[in-house]
Amino acid sequence: MPFEIVRNDITKMKVDAIVNAANRSLLGGGGVDGAIHRAAGPQLLAECRTLGGCETGEAKITRGYRLPAKYVIHTVGPIWHGGGHGERALLTSCYRNALTLAQEHDCESVAFPLISAGAYGYPKDQAMAVAVEAITQFLFDHDMQVYLVVFGHTEFNTGKKLFREVQEYIDDVYAETHVQKNMEHSRRSLWQRDEAAALELDKALSTCFRDAAMPSPAAPDWNALLRQTDEGFSEALLRLIDEKGITDTQCYKRANVSRKLFSKIRSNPGYRPSKPTVFAFAVALELSLPETKSFLNKAGFALSHSSKFDIIMEYFILNHRYDVFEINEVLFQFDMPLLGSGVNP
Ligand code: AR6
């Protein structure tokens, strides 16, 4: 998965480079800066002394010394002065410059903290939005594994309204499932007590559901149905990419799936993806809910109302919100596996 939000201490990240939210002197400080210097040891400060500081929005690179990461990329975020002093553009350039530097040093994986979101006072939700936008924009033209490392649950209060809406949807679906289960229970106990009455009720219910849910069916296209039953996940994916008129690259970038994984799926007709990977492609292809269900079937999955993960995905698909990064932010808040992660819920 090219872009991932993780909860961790950045000094523990096993990546080619970690990014430090430094100050213009580059001579250490508190927060993540202090943690990185403590973990890397005094040689890091010695190398930093040779760099002559760094301007806000710029980035400089050193070795990682005792850190698991090979490099530290030091960048200086803007101090928050209310948002009207070019803070957003400066913060964006921190991410862009750090990523460019990482690329120039052949880094395949980079981890960022939420720059400026601590001592420099940038509102965390806005700092997160800038980070996600800058990183995803970079990843549209580059192949790299990028992590955004957040520190504990309190870090995360992004997309509060969206989070609330998704939570309400989950509650509604759970409540509905509960009502259906209760109805089933009453029906069963009625059967035990009064068979004739239960038969009457069943008849009434089945007519009512048939009228409501079954419009007169059009004759099915058996050839198309048979063709699609035989079709595996990989074949269905390639067909849908053609049908939607997008390129392979657009598809795997929108799905937040690496080129390597996409090639593997492409070349292996029997490939069995994880459920989040199927959803990631469904989102990239902007499938409707029925299309998503049939796509899941190709990979041997079904959409279930007893799975919170599935309900969250249903919410986004029903509302045509096909931004994989927005979805991942919400999934992350619910402690669910992220799209493209390959981890089953
Ligand atoms: N791993 C990941 N994230 C962390 C860690 C960690 N170990 N420690 C803190 N954070 P800040 P700034 C988060 O204050 O706002 C320094 O003194 C933290 O929760 O470290 O850019 C420099 O020398 C917050 O969300 O950086 C500068 O003077 C984010 O990292 C000044 O602070 C950034 O918080 C820079 O301020």
Boltz pocket constraint, residues with backbone or C-beta under 6 A from the ligand:
constraints:
  - pocket:
      binder: B
      contacts: [[A, 8], [A, 9], [A, 10], [A, 11], [A, 21], [A, 22], [A, 23], [A, 28], [A, 29], [A, 30], [A, 31], [A, 32], [A, 33], [A, 34], [A, 35], [A, 77], [A, 113], [A, 114], [A, 115], [A, 116], [A, 117], [A, 118], [A, 119], [A, 120], [A, 121], [A, 122], [A, 149], [A, 150], [A, 151], [A, 155]]
      max_distance: 6.0
